[in-house]
C-alpha cells in the first residue's frame, strides 16, 4: 500500500558514524577504533549540538559478541545508547555493517541468518525502547564486494558466492526483524542500499539493463517480489540458487518501513567497448563482450543522474517511505557542502510532489578511513566529514578532539529550518561542471531524459560574491587563483595597483565595490636578506598593510586569512613549534611577520593567521626545490645548508587546507606545513631522488658558510596543537614531481 506523506512534518536531519567492521582474510578492520569513537563518549554531546533527530548507530555483532552471544560485552552499547536517549536522539541501530559476522560464521554460512537473529533478539531484549533497526547495511553491495569482487571475506569471485551471500543477508534481515518484533512489535526496518546506476553505449545496453535491474534485488527479495516472472529469477537460478531459497522470501516478506538510499558519485558507472579510450585498470568484461567500466560522471556528457532521479525511481517502484541514509563526498569543503545541499534540495523538491521522503543523513560524522582502497588495507587514508579528526592527537598520541567543519554548521542550519546561504553554494558542484570530464564525452540517452530534474547550470556563477585574493604577482596569490578556478570558487585576483593594502582608502574602495565573502592576503615582502637593508619597506608591506587590511575586514565583517612564517621563531628548541609557542624572531623579516600577527589579531580577532615554512610549488620557477632540480639536471653545482632543519610546505596542499579552514570559519594562528623535518641539503636530495636526478653536484655546507645576510634559526620545524592537516613530505614531493612532468 502506498505511503501517505504528512506534509506538516518537516524533512528530518539524520546523521551517522562510519562504523564498518569488515574482514579481509583473517584481519578485521574497525572504523570505530580508527576514528577513536570507540573510546570517546563525549562525541555524543557534539552530535547532539547539531540538532539531529536520529543517528545511525552501531551495536555491531562483531564488536559486542565476537566470541559468542554467551560472552557478549554490552557495556559500550549500554553507556552510549542510554546517553543518546538522554540527549533525545533516536538511534537507528545497525547490527552488521559491511561485515561477515564473528569468526564462527560468514556470509555463506547457511546458519548466518539464525545466528544474527539470535543476536538481534538479545539486542531487542536489552534495549526494548529502541524502535529503528538496520540489521544488515547495504546487503547487495556487501555481497558484491565479498562474493563477486573478492575484496572482503569470504573473498568469492563468482556469481554463486555473490547470490548465496545476498540471500543469506536478506534472510538474516527478515529473521532479525521477526525476532526484534517479538519484543517490540512496532520496531521499524530502515533498509539501506547503494543504488548506483549503470549507463552504456548502445552495444552494451543489455549489460546496463541487467545491472540496473540487479541493483534492486535486496529490496525486491525483502518485499517478496522475486517470483518466477521476476527478471532476476532466471539469473539467480543460473547462479545455482534453488526454488526453495527464493520461495522463502515469498512466504516471509519483510518490506522496509523506510527505504534508505545511499548514493555516491563513484557508484554510477559507464560501460564502453572502446577500451582504448580508458586506462587499462578499467578494462574488463562479462564473457561475451570486453569493455571499460568507468565512473559515469567522468564521461556522460549530460552529467550524472543525481539523487533526485534515484529517489524518484525508488518511489515509483515501491511507494514506500524513503530516506537518504548516507550523504557524503570525499572532496574539498565547498564541494562537500554543495553535495549535501543538492541532496537536501532534491528531497525537499520531491516532497512537494507527494514523494514520501522522510530524512537526509549527514554521513561520516567523524570522517572515514581507507575507503579509497575499499577497506582492503589499512594505511590511514583519512576523509574528513562533519567533524575533522586531524587534531592534536596526531602529534601527541592523545585521543583527537573532533573539530566541527562548515558541514556541521550546515547540518545545524538544516536541522533548525534555516536556509544555508554561503556564497559558494551558488556555484554547482564539480559533478555539474564541464571540468569533470576525463574522457571523450558520450551522450547518455537516459540521462538526457532526466536532464533538468537534477542538473543546475554547468557554468560558473559570476554574480555571486567573490573571494578577494591580494597578491596577483606572487607564488601564493597565483596558486590561490588557480585552485579556486579548479574548485569552482568565484574569485578576484588583485594586484597592488588595484588594491594597496597599506592604503586604507584603497582597501575601503575595493571592499565596498567587490563585496567579497572573504579576503586572502597572499601579498608580502619575501626577500629575507634584502629586508635587513630596507626594513621600512618590509614592515610597510608585511606589517602595516596586513594590519590595515585586517581592520578594514573587521569593519566590513569579512573573514580574512593572512600568512606568517616559521621565521618568527629563534630555533633554540629541538621539537616542532606549535601555535602557542612564544615568538622570538632573529631577523627583520621575522620581526615583520611576528608584529603583523599581533596587530592583525588585535584589529580583527576572527582573522585566520597561517604560519607556513619553506614552500615549494610546481607552478613557480623560483622556489628552492625547483631551482635545485633545474641546476642539478643541467649538471651545475648547487649549494644548500646541511645544518638548518625546516618543515617544507607543498603550495597546493597549503592552499587547499587554507581554503578549507577559511570556509570552516576557523580563526587565530594555525601551523600548516607538510609533516616532516629535513635539512635544506637533504630536501634537495629528496627532490632529486623523486625526479631521478643525480646529486653528484650537490654541495652541502653549514649555514654560516653560505654568505647569507639575515640570521636564520637552525631549527624552525612547524608542528601543531590545532590540526596537522597536510600530508607527509614524501607524498608531497612525489606529487610535485608528477605535476612537473
Helices and strands as residue ranges (DSSP letters): E 12-16, E 21-24, E 27-30, H 31-34, G 37-39, H 43-48, E 54-58, H 61-64, G 69-71, H 75-87, E 90-97, H 112-126, E 132-137, H 139-143, I 144-148, H 159-181, E 188-194, E 198-200, G 202-204, H 205-214, H 217-222, H 233-239, H 243-251, E 258-262, G 265-267, E 269-272, G 275-277, G 280-282, E 283-285, E 290-295, G 296-298, H 307-318, E 322-327, H 333-351, E 357-362, E 368-369, G 371-373, E 382-383, E 387-388, H 393-396, E 403-404, H 406-415, G 423-426, G 430-432, G 434-436, H 445-450, E 467-470, H 475-487, E 491-494, H 504-514, E 518-521, G 530-532, H 535-539, I 540-545, H 546-556, E 559-565, G 566-568, H 588-603, E 608-612, E 615-616, H 624-633, E 638-641, E 645-646, E 649-650, H 651-664, E 668-671, E 678-679, H 680-691, E 698-701, G 703-705, H 729-740
